């Protein structure tokens, strides 16, 4: 009897494109992306932790970004894969709320962290003589705590308010994870006011950080143009262009999903944008940000040589 009542309160995740004919190929490809993302981010975290030459503010913040990405992709993909291969689509209300919390905590934390990382690059390029004074270890730790704490606090409030709505009728979530807008569509009550509040919150966690990021890189670009060294100019532009690529991949889908009316995009488009945001961006971040850098590649070669020497 308890099991039956529990089932009645469960949600049902319909998964990615349930009507797609060759969905197994897509799920297998996503699992491959997950393995690459997990491995790449884990390697980057270990390299930064092990190699003392990478104990700089830029790489410490990058290690936190990799940790967020690793946790973010693990919040959605394993559950999606388990549901697909087991044939079970149900997810309990508690598990759904937990997934919403971690998704928003990690997503909000990444928004804040990307903003602080752009400030780190601004200080490094525009004010290099005072970089070690401004970006000292204490400030770096405070930046990391603000990112994690700010994301968690915002997510806690949103999760509690989202899950307090009564759900009646269909409990089928047209998504591959418990995404807040998809869950709100199942509510019996009018959620338009709360959706407006979410749009305001997105201004704080999306538009404001994005504006600060663009302002930082505009100042960096102007400073780079004034550089006398062609090599220094190329290096600065390479770093900034890679950072901006990650920012556009992350912020673009988030703005469309959470800051535009639902009538402007279909359920299938939401799923595609969520895939870019939660699956492909965590895979690309370690490649775009760090694994192409000489310092990281040098640390990787050093670690491999040490392993071969010991064996």
Phi, psi and omega in degrees: 000315179298320181295323179293316179297323179295320180295323181294335179266356180287154168264166179232116179276116182286343175084184182285124172038068186302337181268359180291135187291316184253050183295331181297326178294318179295316180296318178297320178295320179294321176298321177296317177299320180298316180297316179297315180296315181298313181295313182298314180290322179295318178298317181297317178298315181295318180298315181294324180288323186276317187273118182294335179293342180261010179275059177244159182307318181301312184281332175295317177295324177296324179294324176291323176298317179295321178295319177296315180297318179299317179289323182297312181290332178284346178286332188246313190294312181303316180296318178300316181293318179299315179298320183291311185283336178271342182081359179264128184251356185282151174216132183292161180296322178295315180295323178295314177298322178296319179295318177299316182299309183293323179298314181285325178297314181287320179295314177296321177298321180292322177302312180294319182293319178299324178294314180292328176292324177293325176294320177301316179292325179297314180295319183296324185265321185270339181219059188296330183291333181254010185300312183293335178281314182288312183263060178280167183305324180295315179296320179299317178295319179297321178299316180296317180295321178298319180296308181293314183292317180297317178296318182293318181295313178299318182292321180300315180295316181293321181293314180300316183289322179296315186280353179278345179292143175285140180245127180221167182073221182295138176245024180272120179266117182280068181195171178264359172206171181284084178269136190305309180301323179292324179289320182297333179295342181272354184288146177283336184267164176285121183252013186297322180294317180294323178296326176293320177298319178298321178297321178293317178299322180295332175298320180288318187263349181237298186292315180297310175301320180297320177297319178294321178296313181295322178295318179299314183285335173293317177294323178296316181299318179295322178292323180295321180298334181272357181291140178275333183273118177298323180294316178296324179294317180295318181296316180296317179294323179296315180296313184292321180295321178293321178296317181293328177298317179294318180300315181294322179294328183274311186284326182305301179299322181298320180294320181292317184291315191256350185238007176239152178302145183298335180290345181278346181215144183276171177299320180295321178294323177299319181293320179296315179296322178294324177298317179298316185289318190255346184242307186279324179297316176300333177285322185281332185306308180295330179287313183288317187282314197231318188293350175265353181280144181297322182296317181290317179297322177296318178295324179293317178296320179297317180294321179291319178296321178296321180293317180293326179294317181292326180281000000 
